[in-house]
Amino acid sequence: MTTAASADPMPDSALRARLARLDTAALSDAVDSLRAAPCVLPGISARTPGSVAFGPAFTLRYRPIEDDGAFHNAANYIDDVPPGSVVVVDNGGTGACTNWGSLLTSVALRREIAGTVVYGAVRDVRETREAGYPLFSSAVTMVSGKNRVVLERTGIDLDIAGTVVRPGDLVFADDNGALRIPADLVAEVVRRAEAVERTERRIREAALDGTRLDEARARYGYARPWEDEGRDDAR
């Protein structure tokens, strides 16, 4: 049985613009600085290199089926995904069958869905890559999910190898992998991630200008890069 899932939009356009300038490395460091629950979705790799996806999570989970002689078709949920969402699929990380292919990619693009993260397998990778759709997964296979898995529910909390993803959490994915940020922490994580990037930029510039790396790190606060106020060139 499926239940409708709702995904809240990003808080505002200004925050979306700031997110678009960040990456998972800075965001991960920012989450670490808050000592929050694990944020990384383990084992997820980009299938469309260079693409970035971020948005509120639309969650769904599959379960395996036994051969009962009946035909079990592919799941029909894509038309209920709000534009701007990131579809997060939990199929237990298995590579035995796929949960995403080129047909879903085509519809997702038309519906302006931000991207898809699959804890499991995808197929039709070449077509998805050519279309430029942000697709991330833990496995790739050509084997259909029809008659192998069935959609269990949508709009539920997922446990992705120890990382919990709730509907509406921010999911961000790029060439480094994928992570999630609880909806109530997004603004603070973005602020800290921006500070991390400023700190690393100052360290890099100083090192390339001839300063010893250890000295540059000490000067610009490499140990706590999310705290950049009051340092040299911190304006």
C-alpha positions in Angstrom: 0.0 0.0 0.0 1.3 3.5 -0.8 0.5 6.7 0.9 0.9 10.1 -0.6 4.1 11.9 0.3 4.5 15.6 0.6 7.7 17.4 0.1 8.0 21.0 1.3 9.7 23.4 -1.0 13.0 25.0 -0.1 12.5 27.9 2.5 13.1 30.6 -0.1 14.8 31.3 -3.4 17.8 33.0 -1.7 18.6 29.9 0.2 18.3 27.8 -2.9 20.8 30.1 -4.7 23.2 29.7 -1.8 22.9 25.9 -1.9 23.6 25.9 -5.6 27.1 27.3 -4.9 28.0 24.6 -2.4 29.0 21.0 -2.6 28.7 17.9 -0.4 32.2 18.3 1.0 31.4 21.7 2.6 28.0 20.6 3.7 29.3 17.4 5.3 31.9 19.4 7.3 29.1 21.8 8.4 26.9 18.9 9.6 29.9 17.4 11.4 30.5 20.7 13.2 26.9 20.4 14.7 27.6 16.9 15.9 24.3 15.9 14.3 23.2 12.4 13.3 25.0 10.8 10.3 24.2 12.6 7.1 26.0 10.6 4.4 24.0 8.1 2.3 26.7 5.3 2.1 27.7 3.8 -1.2 25.9 6.2 -3.5 27.7 7.2 -6.7 26.9 9.6 -9.5 25.6 8.0 -12.7 25.5 11.4 -14.5 29.0 12.8 -13.8 29.1 16.5 -13.1 25.4 16.8 -12.2 24.1 18.2 -8.9 20.7 17.5 -7.3 19.3 19.1 -4.2 15.8 19.5 -2.9 13.3 18.1 -0.3 13.2 14.3 -0.2 10.3 12.3 -1.7 10.8 9.0 -0.1 9.7 5.5 -1.1 10.6 1.9 -0.3 10.4 -1.4 -2.2 10.1 -4.9 -0.9 10.8 -8.2 -2.7 7.9 -10.4 -3.8 7.5 -14.1 -4.0 6.6 -15.7 -7.3 2.8 -16.1 -7.0 2.2 -16.5 -10.7 0.7 -13.0 -11.0 2.3 -10.2 -13.1 3.6 -7.4 -10.9 4.2 -4.2 -12.9 6.5 -1.3 -12.3 5.5 1.1 -9.6 3.4 4.2 -10.5 4.3 7.0 -8.2 6.2 9.5 -10.4 3.2 11.7 -11.1 2.8 12.4 -7.4 6.3 13.7 -6.9 6.3 17.5 -6.4 8.5 19.5 -8.8 11.9 20.4 -7.2 12.0 17.2 -5.1 14.7 14.6 -5.0 13.3 11.1 -5.2 14.9 8.8 -2.7 14.4 5.1 -3.3 15.2 2.4 -0.8 15.5 -1.1 -2.2 17.9 -2.3 0.5 21.0 -1.5 -1.5 20.5 -4.6 -3.7 22.0 -4.8 -7.2 19.8 -7.8 -8.1 17.2 -5.6 -10.0 16.6 -2.0 -11.0 14.3 0.6 -9.6 14.9 3.4 -12.1 15.3 3.6 -15.9 15.0 5.9 -18.9 11.2 6.1 -18.8 11.2 7.4 -15.3 14.0 9.8 -16.3 11.9 11.2 -19.1 8.9 11.8 -16.9 11.0 13.3 -14.1 12.6 15.8 -16.5 9.1 16.8 -17.8 7.9 17.2 -14.2 11.0 19.3 -13.2 12.0 16.8 -10.5 15.5 17.8 -9.1 17.1 14.3 -9.2 17.0 10.8 -8.0 19.0 8.8 -5.4 18.6 5.1 -5.3 19.8 2.8 -2.6 19.8 -0.1 -5.1 20.3 -0.4 -8.8 19.4 1.7 -11.9 19.6 1.0 -15.6 19.6 2.9 -18.9 22.5 4.9 -17.6 23.6 6.1 -21.0 20.2 7.5 -21.9 19.9 9.2 -18.5 23.5 10.7 -18.8 22.7 12.0 -22.3 19.6 13.6 -21.0 21.6 15.3 -18.3 19.3 14.1 -15.5 21.0 13.9 -12.0 20.9 10.2 -11.1 22.7 8.6 -8.2 22.7 5.0 -7.0 24.6 2.3 -5.2 24.5 -0.2 -8.1 23.8 -0.6 -11.8 22.1 -3.5 -13.6 20.0 -4.2 -16.6 17.6 -6.5 -14.8 14.0 -5.2 -14.5 12.3 -4.8 -11.1 9.1 -6.1 -12.5 8.0 -9.4 -10.9 10.9 -9.0 -8.4 10.0 -6.1 -6.2 6.9 -4.1 -5.4 6.4 -0.6 -4.1 5.7 -0.9 -0.4 5.0 2.7 0.7 5.8 6.3 -0.1 6.2 9.2 2.3 8.0 7.3 5.0 11.3 7.4 7.0 14.0 5.4 5.3 17.1 3.9 6.9 19.8 4.1 4.2 22.6 1.9 5.7 22.3 3.7 9.0 21.4 7.2 7.8 17.7 8.1 8.3 16.1 10.1 5.6 12.7 11.6 6.4 10.2 13.2 3.9 11.1 16.8 3.5 14.7 16.5 4.6 17.1 18.3 2.2 19.0 15.8 0.0 22.1 17.0 -1.8 24.0 14.9 -4.2 27.0 15.5 -6.5 30.1 13.7 -7.7 31.2 13.1 -4.1 28.1 11.2 -3.3 24.8 12.0 -1.5 23.8 13.3 1.9 20.8 14.5 3.8 20.2 17.4 6.1 17.2 17.6 8.5 14.8 20.3 7.3 15.2 22.3 10.5 19.0 22.5 10.2 19.3 23.6 6.5 19.8 27.3 7.1 22.4 26.8 9.8 24.2 24.1 7.8 24.3 26.4 4.7 25.8 29.2 6.8 28.5 27.0 8.2 29.2 25.4 4.8 29.8 28.8 3.3 32.2 29.6 6.1 34.1 26.3 5.5 34.5 27.2 1.9 35.8 30.7 2.7 38.3 29.3 5.2 39.6 26.8 2.7 39.9 29.4 0.0 42.0 31.6 2.3 44.3 28.7 3.2 44.7 27.7 -0.5 45.5 31.3 -1.6 48.0 31.7 1.2 49.7 28.4 0.5 49.9 29.2 -3.3 51.4 32.6 -2.4 54.3 30.8 -0.6 53.1 30.4 3.0 53.7 27.1 4.6 50.6 25.0 4.6 50.7 24.4 8.4 51.1 28.1 9.0 48.2 28.9 6.7 46.0 26.4 8.4 46.8 27.8 11.8 46.2 31.4 10.7 42.8 30.8 9.1 41.4 28.3 11.6 41.5 25.0 9.7 40.6 23.1 12.9 37.2 24.9 13.1 36.6 26.2 9.5 33.0 27.0 10.1 34.0 29.8 12.5 35.6 32.4 10.3 34.7 35.7 12.0 37.5 37.8 13.3 40.3 36.2 11.3 42.7 37.8 8.9 40.8 38.7 5.7 37.6 37.4 7.2 35.6 40.3 5.8 
